């Protein structure tokens, strides 16, 4: 991802817009990421097909239902005095 400072963004908006035509641009504020500038087509592609968390992880809904049925063994935690 390309990066531009907020000062440079304010001084040259056209440059930032041109940069965002190829990839999103991170705008920093005092060295920390603060905003992302992207062209409208990229925004539409993100908002058009919202993915579920399962899809983002590459899992199907059926896989998630199976995960919900897993039981984990109970963990017994000893007192600190018993360990030493």
ZILIN-V464749 format. One line per field, one symbol per residue. psi: psi as a letter, one per 30 degrees, with the letter a starting at -180 (. if undefined). A space follows every 10 residues. Layout:
BEGIN
psi: ???
END
This chain:
BEGIN
psi: klkkleeeee fieeeeeeef felkkkkljh fkkelkklle eeeeeefeik kleeeefgll eeeeeeeffk kkkkkkklle eff.
END
